[in-house]
Amino acid sequence: MKSINPMQVIDKSRVHSFHLLLALMLFLIILFDGYDMVIYGAVVPSLIDAWGISDVTAGAIGSYTVAGTAVGAATLGMAADKFGRKRLIIFSTILFSLFTFLAGFTTGPTMFIIFRLIAGLGMGGIMPNIIAMMTEFSPKRIRTGMVSLVFAGYSVGAIVAALVSRAILPVGGWEPVFWLGGLPMLLLPFVMKYLPESTSFLLSKGKVEEAKVILMKIDPSIPVDVVLELPTAPKAGSPIGKLFKDKRAFSTLMFWFACFFAMILIFSMNTWLPTLLMQAGFDLSSSLIFVVVLQVGALIGTIVFGNLVDKMGFKKVLVPLFFAGAIGLGLIGFTKNTIIMYLLIAIIGAASLGVQNIMSASISQYYPSEIRSTAIGSTMAFGRIGGIIAPVFIGILLTMNLQPQFNFGAIAIAALLGGIALLLVQEKHAIYGLDLNRKNQVSDETASSSVSEVQDSVEMEEIPTTETMR
């Protein structure tokens, strides 16, 4: 009776209908997650006019939402390693879609904040679980590209948010923009039926037959009577604590700080880009087009650079991209040329959300499977602190009536520091780094053994025999 390693089956699998259906479902969920997150920045000017709130208050409301995503990433992300990723994806989708829909019926800041805070829990919980699931089921040779492609849905959702807001705000007000955020609830029956559960989670719970059914969808050639190799039992201890073991402590902190600075970029631009550009002399309609350009840059950056990571490694791709974003932000306040503005904002999109999407995919491959959701969830939770700070910080800057270049320059510092943090991550302690080290070690040992054998042979030949002496 044949015995197989489930992870090796997935690693070596070809892309077919199973992968495409899974990617489509996760892409659509992330699309609406991106829509729900970005619509607040699109409607901020309308809410300021409707409720008579200040820029600082508007920034604080944006921060409350991000606070919810931080809690969601920490709790719902790490809970998946215990309760299963499929359940947490469904639960998170219900949270962010239902309460975004309800936010459209509020008549004042208080209830709006409460609903956005709860929606934020779902937005935060959805990302680490989708990353972990897509990482597990993607073939190894294109893993980062597949995860990045799914996460491109966030940018598509953000583009839709900007275009829908531009079309609806002048005629219907801000409320219908939030009502559309409830559409993912219509997808839930389909997701509940077809979304697979993590095979590593199923095997850890002793559900071998369920795991076998999923593996047979990935590779139909697997025989029915195959025996699955069960994963080794995870070591006792806190999942968070495991992130700091096996010489990964420093790199874990650097991932956290890189995510922190990336989130400052993302939420500064998502929440305040229309307002910053309006302050620089553009009207609301034009400013929302720039939001579209930002997300197009993020979309292209995620897909193009995500595929490069599989070939070059994440540091060689993401560190220069972070620095390019810093340069773009430093220059954007000095030009009024529309074409140059489009180019710079597209670069910033790739260097903010694009970097975060690819970095999340890279983090998911840095740690072992049993702590993968914990690693992504904790990194995003720490990173969201930057997302909490950013809207309020930019709101305060706006009250100072500074020149646009100073506002964008302040954001550029975050891109510079994010690149430095990612540069300091030690790839040699990653799972794939350890595998490479083992291979090199085996090769060295084999080579050393071969050299020893040759030397022994030569020495034997050089020892004179009795006949030779005669």
N, C-alpha and C positions, 0 to 999 in steps of 0.2 A: 504494500500500500504506500503510495507516494506521499511524501511530506514536503510542504512548501512554506516559505516565509512570506506572509501576506505583504509586508512592506516591499520586498523584492519584486513581487508580482506587480505592484503599483508603480514602482520605480521604473521598471522596464516595459511597461505597457505602451501600446500605441494609442493615439488620440482617436476616439470614435464616438458614437452616439451618447454613451454614458457621460463622458467628459463634457461634451457639448451641451447636453441638457442641464447638467449640474452648473456649468459656467453661466448658462442663460438665466437660470433661477437666481443665482447669487448676484449676477450682474443687475437684474431688475430690482432686487432688494436694495442693493447699494445705490442704484440710481435714485430711488425715492429717499434714501437716507441723505444723499447729497442734496436733493431738492429741498427736503425739510430743513436741513441745516442752513442753506444759503438764502432761503426766502426772507429771513429776518433782516439781513443786510439790505436786501432789495426794497423792503417796505419801511426801513427806519425813517426816511424823510417824511413818509405819510403818517407814521405813528407820532412823530414829533409834532406835526401840524394838527392831527386829530385830538391828541391828548394834552398838548401844551407842555410836554416834558422837555428837559434840557438835554444837551449832548451827553453830559456825564451820566444822567439817569438812563438814557437810551443805551449807553455803553454798559452800564451795570446790568440792564436786562439781558443783553447779549452774554454777559459773563455768567449770569445765573444759569442760562441754558448750557453753557460749557461746563459749569460745575456739575450739572446733572450728567453730562457725558463722562466726566472724570469718574464719578461714583459708579456709573454703569459699566465703564471699561474695567474698573477694579473688581467689582462684585460679580457682574454677569459674565465677564471674560474669564475670571478664575473659576467660577462655579461650573463652567462647561467641562473642566477636567474631572469633575465629580458627577455631574448630572447628565452629561451628553451635549454635544454641540447642536444637534438638530433641535432639541427642546428649547435651548437658549436662543437660537436664531428665530424660532417662531414666537417665543415670548417677547423678545426685543422688538420684533416687527410690529406686534400688536401695540406695544407701548408707544413707539414713536409715531406710528400712523394715526392711532386713535386720538392721542392727545394733541397732535398737530391739527387734526380736523376740529377738535373742540376749541382750540385756541382762536379759531376764526369766528367764534360766537361771543367772545369776551367783549366787554364794554369799557374796560379800564385796565391799568397796569397790573393790579394785584392778582386777579384771576389769570391774566395772561402769563404772568411770571410763573405761577403754580403749574399751569398746563405745560409751559415750555420746559420747566424743570423736569417734570415727569417724562415728557417726550425725550428730553436729553438723556435720561437713563437708558432708554431703548437705543438711541443713536450711538451712545458709547458702548453698549453691550453687543451691538450687531457686528462691529468691525473686527474685533479680535477673533470672534468665532467664525466669521466667514473666511478670514485669512487662514486660520488654522485648518478649516475644512478643505479649502481649495489647495492648500499646501500638501495635505495628506494624500489627496486623490490625484494630484497632477504627476505625470511622468517626470522623472528626475531631470532629464536633459532640457526640459523647457519649463521647469517649475516656476521660476521667478517671472517669466513671461506670461504664464497662465494666470498667476495671482495678480500681476499688474494689469492684465487685460480685464479681469473681473473688476478690479478697483477703478478702472477707467470709467465704470458706471457712475461713480461719484461725480466726476467732472461732467459727464453727460447730464446728470440730474441737476447740477448747478447751472449748466447752460440753459436747460429747460426752465429752471426757476427764474433766470434773468429775462428770458424771452417772454415767458408767461406773465411775469410782473410788468414788463414793458407794455404788453398788450392789454392787461386787465386793469391795472391801477388807474389809468385815466378815465375809464368808463364804469368800472364796478367797485372801485375801492380796494382796500387791502384784504378784506375778509375772504373773498373767493380764492385768493392765492393760497390761503391756509386750508380751505375746504378740500382743495385738490390733493392735499397731503394725505388724505384718508384713503386714497385709491389702493395702496398695498393690501388693505384688508380683503380686497376682492381676489388677490393672488393666494391667500392663505390655504384654501382647500387644495389647490394644485401643489403648493409647497409641502403641505402635510402628507400628501400621497406619494410624491416622487422624490423628495429630498432624502438622501441616504444618511444614516448615522455613521459616525466615525468607526472604522473597523477596529482601530486600536482600543477605542472605548468599549465596543461590544466584546472584544476578546478579554479585556480586563474584567468584565462583568460575567464572563463565562458563557456568553451568548454566541457560541461558535457557529451554529447553523445559520444564524442571521448574518454573521460576517461572511460566511462562505457564499451565501446568495449574492451579496454585493460584489465579492471578488469574481464570481462567475459572470457578472455583468461587465466587469472590467476586462476580463480575459475569458471568453466563452470556451476556450480549449481546456480549461481546468476540469479534471474528472470529478464526478459527483462524490466519489468515495475518498477524495483527497483528505489528508490530515493536515491541519493548520498548526504551525509552530506557535505556541502561545508565547506572548511577550514575557520577559522576566518581570517579576513583581517589582514595582517601584520602591526605591529606598524610603524608609520611614523618615518623616520630617516635614516641615512646612514647605509647600510648593515655592513660596517666595524665597525661603532660605536656600533652596536648591539652585536658584539663579546665581547665587554668590559662591557656589562650590566649583570644584574642578577648574580652578584658576580663571573663572569667568567674572569675578566680582567687579574688576575695573571696567571691563567691556560692558557689563550690564549697566553700570553707572553712566558710561559714555553714551550708550544707546538712549538711556533715559533723558540725558541732557540734550542730545541731538533732536529727539522728539519734542522736548520742551521748546527749543528754539524754532523748530519747524512749525509747531502749533501757534507760536507768536506770529509767524509770517502768515499762516493760513487764516487765523481769525482776525488779524488786523485787516487783511485784504477783503475777506468775506463780509465782515461787518461794516467796514468804513470806506471801502474803495469808492462807492458812488458818492459818498459825502465828501471825501478828500478831493475827488475830481471836480465836484460842484464848487468847492471852495477855490479850486484852481481856475475856475471860469467856464466849465462845461455845464450843460443843462442835464436834467435827470435822465432824459431819453438817451443822450450820448453816453452818459456815465454807465448806464446799464449795458450798453453795447461793449464798453470796456470790460465789464464783468464777464461777458460772453467770451471775449478775447482771452481773459485771464484763464478761464476754464478750458478753452481750446488749447492753450499752451500746456496746461496741466494734463489734458487728455493725450496730446501728442507726446509730451514728455514721458508720461507713464508707459505708453506702449513702446515707443522707440527705445528709450533708455532702459526700460525693464527687460527687453530682449538682449540688450548689450551686457547687462549684469551677468546673465548666464554664461557669457563668453569671457568677460574681463574681470569679474569680481565687483562687489558693490562699492568698495572704497574708490576704485579708479574711475567710477562713473559718478557717484553721488557727491563726493567731496568737491570736484570741479563745478558740479551743477549748483551746489550751495553757494560757492564763491561767485558764480555767474549771476545768481540772484542778487547778491549783495551789490555787485557792480550795477545791475539794472536798476535797483532801487535808488542807488546813489545818483544815477543820471536822470531819472524820470522827472524830477522836479525842475530840470533846467531846460526842458523843451516844450514847445507848443505844437510841434509838427505831428500831425495825426498818425502818419505812417510810422514814424519813429516811436511814438507812444504805443502803438499796437505791438510793435516788435518787442519793446522793453517789457510790456505787461505780459506778453506771451512767455518771455523768458522767466519772469517772476512766477508765473503760474507753474511752469515746469520745475522751478527751483523751490517751490513751496509745497503745494499739494502733490505734484508729481514726485518729488523727493520722498514725501511722507508715504505715499502709496508703495513705492519701490522699497523703501527702508523697512516698512512693515513686512513685506514679503521676504526680505533678507533676514530679519529678526526671526521669523517663523522657521527658518532653516538653520539658524545658529544654535538652537537649543534642542534637546531630546523631545520626542513626541509627547511623553507623559507630562511635560511642563510647558508645552508650546503655547496653549491658550493663556496660561498664567504669565508667561514671558511677554506675550503681546499685550495682554490686558494691563499688566502692571506698567509697562512702558508707556502705553497710551494714557493710563491714569495719571502718571507723573507728567507726561507731556501736556495733558489738558490744563495743568496749572498755568502753563504759558498761555493757553487759550482763554483762561479766566482773567489773567492779568491784562492781556492785549486789548480787548475792547474798552476797558476802563482807562487804560493808559493813553490810548489814542484819543478817547473822549476828552481827557484832561488836556492833551496837546492842542486839540481843536479850540478849547476855550482860551488859549494863549494867543490865538490869532497869528501864529508863526507863518513864515513863508512855506509853500508846499515842499520845497527841497529839504527843509529841516524835518518836517513830519516823515517824509519817505526815508530820509537819512537815518532817523532813529530806528525805523523798522529794519534797515539794512544791516545794522549791528547784529541783529538776531541771526541773519543768514550767515554772517561771517563766523560767529561763535558756533553755530550749528555745524558748519564745515569742519571747524577745528575739533569739535567733540567726536565727530564721526571718523576723522583722521586717526584718532587715538585708539579706536577699537582694535583689539588684537584678534585677527582672523585665525591665528594658529590654534586658538582654544575653542573654535567652533566645532560642531559635530563633523562637518565635512573636513575641517582642518585636522581633526584627530584621525579621521579615516586616512587622509593623505599621509600624515605622519607615520601611521601604522604601515601603510604600503611602502613608504620610503625605508622604514626600519627593516621590513621584511626583505626589500631589495638589497639593502646594505648588508644584512646578515647573509643573504644568499651569495652576494658578490664576495663577501669576506670568506665565506665557506669555500667558494670556488677557488679563490686565491690560495687559501691554505692547502687545498688539495693539490693544486699545481706545484706549490712549493715543496710539499711532501714528496710529490712524484719526482721533482728535480733532484731533491736531496737523496732519494733512494738511488737514482741513476748515478749520482756522483760518488757514492760509497764504493770504493774498489772491492771487487770480489777476490777470492783466493786465486781463481784462474787468471784474472787480470794481473795480479801481482806477480804471478809466475811468468 
